[in-house]
Every structure is written in C-alpha cells, then in structure tokens.
Amino acid sequence: QVEMRIRRFNPEQDALTRTIIRQESREGYPVEIQALWYAALSFLSGIDKTGGPWSTLAKKVRSSIYTYFPIKSEGYLADCLCAGPDTPVPEAEQDDALRPNQLFAITLGAINNKKLCRS
C-alpha cells in the first residue's frame, strides 16, 4: 500500500534545490514541488499498463493542491505553505508572494480551475 503525502521541502537536506533557490526561506510545502509530484504521477498512470495506483495518487495530490494552496481572498495560489519541521499541512501558513513557481501548477495540469488560472 502506498501512502500519499504532500512532498516536503527541507533546505537542510536538499542541497541541489538549496543552491538553486534564493536564500530566502521557503521551508515547508512549495507549490512547484506539488505540481511536479502531480505531473510525475500522471505520467506514470499513462505508461503503467498494470493499472497501478498512479491515477488515484495524482487525484489525491490535485485535491490537496485545491484544498490547501488557493488564497481565497486573492484568487490565486499560495507560493508555499510555510511550515517548520514536523508541521502538518493544515497548520502551515500560506505565503502570498507572487512568483513564477505558481505557473508550474497550471502548466503541469495540476490546476485547471479557470478562476485560479486567470491572467
């Protein structure tokens, strides 16, 4: 059985990502990591002829993005759900910064709600 969790970014453990991302702290749950996770699961569901769990997991990731990332008062996605170590997603704080990272959720198909994809 596969456990579904939103991927957590930890700058202390992910050296490559730490060198790419500015030193500004984005510890927690960045939206682009969730979008990449969704895209990978969707890809696997398309190539796995055995009917593995990929499609179900991709739907769970998409549902989690729709549940936790929209900033309802602004009408767009949070850049990151900021959280310290061992902080669960529902307790994370939404970062309302506008960065190009939110575009990954749209271009990788994790978000298709026209209100959240507005220009």
Disulfide bonds with the S-S distance in Angstrom:
none
